[in-house]
Amino acid sequence: MPHVIIEHAADIASTEQMQTLCDALFARLAAHPAIPQANTLKLRCVPVTAYRLGTAGQSFAHATLLLLPGRDSDTKSDLAQTTLRELEAHLPDVSSLSVNLADLDASYAKRVLPD
């Protein structure tokens, strides 16, 4: 399970560039020991057309990792840094890159159709 939601300024990258970022981040997170089942990993990018960031540097990408409870703070920090490194590698000219982690509520519900 983690869900990774990357909100970003709509004009920072093409759809293809954001897909490349998703694919690279998926590969990095799927290889992480804290993610034992890659098939549960879900990534998505959400372009944002209206925003305001302080007074300078008006481009941004912000990733939120939603995790089931139980990972320790060192593991969470490593997942955040892994995510930030991929953002930096794929969006080098973006002025504001950030990552936040949040635990999903234990009562999180989902439905998956069989293949």
Buried (B, 14 or more C-beta within 10 A) or exposed (E): EBBBBBBBBEEBBEEEEBEEBBEBBBEBBBEBEBBEEEEBBEBEBEBBEEEEEEEEEEBBBBBBBBBEEEBEEEBBEBBBEBBBBBBEEBBEEBBBBBBEBEBBEEEEEEEEEEE
